[in-house]
């Protein structure tokens, strides 16, 4: 059970880092047009899209990626709580 939890948490952590890199790439001209940028877009955009539909940008600032990363953080905490409950039960 612990190895499954560790694996899921690692996947969420890697995905969070991928999101951060993808978000930072928006600061550099044409960075998202590279092959690496396109791969990250294919991985990150399906997850970010629902957040962008719900949370409108504030001026020029898009805060939806911050909320998306917070949701991943809450998912990690939820996994820890779930696995703790399964151990006790």
N, C-alpha and C positions, 0 to 999 in steps of 0.2 A: 504494500500500500504506500509506504513512504517513497519508494522509487517512482511510483506513478505520480504522486504529488510533486516530487522534485522535477520530474520531466515536464509536467504541465506548467509549473511555475517558471521553469527555464524557457519554455516556448513563449509564454506571455512576456517574459523579460526581453527575449530576443526581438519579439514583435514590437515591443515598446521602443527599443533602440532603433529599429527600422523606421518607425514613425517619426522619431526625433530627427534622424538623418534626412528623411524625406521632407520634413518641415523646414529644416535648415537649408536644404537645397533650393528652396524658393527665394532665398536671399541672394543667390548667385545667378547671374544671367545665363540662360541656356543650360543650366545644370540638369534640369529635368528632361531636356531633349537628348541627353546622352543615353547610351544603352543601359547603363546602371540606373539612371533616373527613370527610364521606362519600366524597368523590372520592378523598382520600388513602387512606381505608380500602380502597376498591376496588382501588387501585393497590398498596398495601403489604401488606395482610393475606394475600394468596395466597403471597407470599414469606416472610412471618414465620411462618405457620402450621406448616410442617414443623419449624422451629427450636423452636417452643413445644411441639410434641409430644415432641421429643427431650430438651430441656433443661427440667427442672422449675424453677419459681420457688423462690428461696431466701427463705423468709419472705414478705415483701411485695414483694420485689425480683425483677423479671423480667429476667434477664440475656440472654435469647435475642436481643433486638434488637442487643446489642453483638456477639454472635457472628455474627449475620447481616451486620452492617456489616463485620466483619473478613473474612468470606468474600468480600464484594464487593471489599475491598482486595486479597485474595489473587488474585482473578480478574483484577484490573487488572494486578497484577505478572505473572501468568501470560500475559496478552495481550502484554505487553512482551517477555517471554522468547520467546514463540512467534514474534512478528514478527522478533525478532533472529535466531532460528534460521532463519527463512525467508529472511532477507537473506543469511545466510552460506551457505546451502545452494543 
